[in-house]
């Protein structure tokens, strides 16, 4: 039996200088206390970009500008599958970032990711981002 496909999920790699933002999931959710890129599900009829902006306002109370869309990741967990669509982003002006749906927020460098536990679907995103940075294509 195949697991249900929950559809597209967008996530943001929000860059600030040589670091990017990761958010820690609450204890009472799936992937409890894992670190992730903020984002969420794309609603029916909603564009990926609109979903990203909506989710970042809901989760962090911020507005971002999109730098680029990275490669989507299809991932099957034991109970469901998804298509994760990552975007590199920057903060629009100086804003206070709030952990409205997460228990912690951290700015980390790409060489620190081994210190954090991420959901499996995020791993290919981190790998592509690392390759992009080491080839001179990113801010970090």
Secondary structure, 3 states (H helix, E strand, C coil): CCCEEEEEEEEEEEEECCEEEEEECCCCCCCCCCEECCEEECCCCCCHHHHHHHHHHHHHCCCEEEEEECCCEEEECCCEEEEEEEEEEEECCCCCCCCCCCCEEEEECHHHHHHCCECHHHHHHHHHHHHHHHCCCCCC
